[in-house]
């Protein structure tokens, strides 16, 4: 239930967000919101490198997801891929 995931995220219960998203992703691996919220929770826990595959999956399923592009720019900045980070930052505001 995406509403429950959002509530857990807003309450900073990031482990529960990841758990609920993983359940959804077992049934529907390309679910863009589940991939994105899993990535957001991982990023909140300081796991930017672990979050990247989830963001890639979210963007593969929904290339117009602006917030996922914004989060990808942050992740790529941490990995020092500045050029790619700038591309995603531009996509976030298009």
GUFIPA-819176 format. One record per residue: x, y, z negated of N, C-alpha, C in turn. Coordinates in steps of 0.05 Angstrom, whole numbers, plus 32768, in hexadecimal, padded with zeros to 4 digits. Each point is the difference from the previous one (the first is absolute). Layout:
GUFIPA-819176
XYZXYZXYZ;...
END
This chain:
GUFIPA-819176
80117FE880007FEF80188000801280198000;7FFF800F80158011801880037FFA80157FEB;7FE780027FF77FFA80137FEB800E7FFA7FE6;80027FE67FF9800F7FF87FE8801D80058003;800B7FFB8018801D800580058006801E7FFC;7FEE8011800B8004801D7FFE7FFF80087FE2;7FED7FF57FF27FFD80077FE380197FF87FF1;800A7FE7800580197FF77FF3801780138007;80018008801A8016801180087FFE801B7FF2;7FE8800C7FFF7FFD801A7FF280067FFE7FE2;7FFC7FE97FF580067FFB7FE4801D7FF87FFB;800F80008016801D7FF87FFF80047FE47FF6;7FEE7FEE800880027FE47FF9800A7FF28019;801980068007800C7FF8801980037FE28004;80067FF27FEA80027FE280037FE57FF48008;7FEA800B7FF57FE67FF680077FF98007801D;8009801780097FFC8008801D800D7FEB8012;80197FFA7FF9800F7FED80117FF37FE57FFF;7FF77FF77FE87FF37FE67FFE7FE67FFF8011;7FEF80147FFE7FE78000800F80068002801E;80138010800880068002801C800B7FE6800B;80117FF37FF1800B7FE680097FEA7FEC8004;7FEB80007FEF7FEA7FEE80047FF28006801B;7FFB801980057FF48008801A80127FF88017;801A80047FFD80127FFB801680037FE28006;7FFC7FEF7FEC80007FE380057FE97FF98013;7FEA800E7FFD7FE87FFA80118001800F801B;800C80187FFF800180118018801B800F8000;80157FF3800B801B800C7FFE8003801B800E;7FEF800680128003801A800F7FEE80167FF4;7FF37FFC7FEA7FEE80137FF48010801A7FFA;7FFA8016800F801180187FFE7FFF800D7FE4;7FE880027FF47FFF800D7FE6800E7FEF7FEA;7FFC7FE68001800E7FEF7FEC801E80028003;800A80008018801D800380058009801B7FF6;7FF0801580068009801B7FF87FFF80037FE2;7FEB7FF77FF27FFF80047FE380157FEF7FF2;80077FE9800B80157FEF7FF5801A80108002;8005800C8017801880108004800180187FED;7FE9800E7FFD7FFF80177FEE80077FF87FE3;7FF57FE97FF780057FF77FE5801E7FF97FFD;800B7FF28014801C7FF97FFE8012801A8000;7FF880138010800F801980007FFE800E7FE4;7FE97FFF7FF47FFD800C7FE580117FF27FEB;80067FE7800580117FF07FEE801E80028008;800680118014801C80048008800A7FEB8013;7FEE7FF0800D80087FEA80127FFB8008801D;800C801680087FFC800A801B80087FEC8016;80167FF27FFC80097FED80147FEC7FE88002;7FF47FF87FEA7FED7FEB80017FE68009800D;7FFA801A7FFE7FE7800C800B80018001801E;80178002800C80028005801D7FF17FEC8011;80027FE67FFC7FF17FED80117FE280037FFE;7FF680087FE97FE480057FFD7FF78018800F;8011801580007FF98018801080017FF9801E;80147FF0800880027FF8801D7FE67FF18007;7FF77FEE7FEF7FE87FF180067FE780128001;7FFE80137FED7FEA8013800080008010801A;8017800980098001801180187FFC7FEF8019;80087FE780007FFB7FEE80177FE27FFC8003;7FF27FFE7FE97FE37FFC80017FF1801A8006;800B80167FF77FF3801A8004801580168005;8009800380198016801380067FF9801D7FFA;7FE780067FFC7FF8801C7FFA7FFD80067FE3;80087FEE7FEE7FFD80037FE3801580157FF7;7FF780197FFD801280167FFA800F7FFC7FE6;7FF27FF87FEB800C7FFD7FE680167FEA8000;7FFC7FEB801080147FEB80028019800B800E;7FFC801180158017800C800D800F80127FEC;7FF2800F7FF0800C80117FEC80117FEF7FEC;7FF47FEA7FF7800E7FEF7FED80187FF2800D;7FFD7FF9801A80177FF4800E801780148003;7FF9801A8004801580148001801080017FE6;7FF17FFE7FE9800E80007FE680127FE77FFD;7FF57FE9800880107FE77FFE801980028011;7FFD800A8018801780028013801480147FF6;7FF680157FF3801380147FF580127FF37FEB;7FF47FEF7FEF80107FF27FEC80147FED800D;7FFA7FF5801780137FEE800D801380108012;7FFD801A800080128013800F7FFC7FFD801E;7FE97FF780097FF98000801C7FF1801A8006;800E801680007FF4801A80027FF18005801A;800B7FF780167FF38005801A7FE57FF18001;7FFF7FE87FF77FE77FF080007FED800C7FEC;800A80097FE97FEF800D7FEC7FF28019800C;800F800F800F7FF58018800C7FEA7FF98014;80037FEB800F7FEB7FF780137FE67FF97FF1;80037FF27FEA7FE87FF87FF17FF480197FF3;801080127FF67FF680197FF47FEF80108015;800A800180197FF1800E80157FE67FF18005;80017FE580017FE77FF180057FEB80047FEA;800A80057FE87FEE80047FEA7FEF80198002;800B8014800E7FF1801A80037FF48004801B;80027FED80127FF48002801A7FE27FFD7FFF;
END
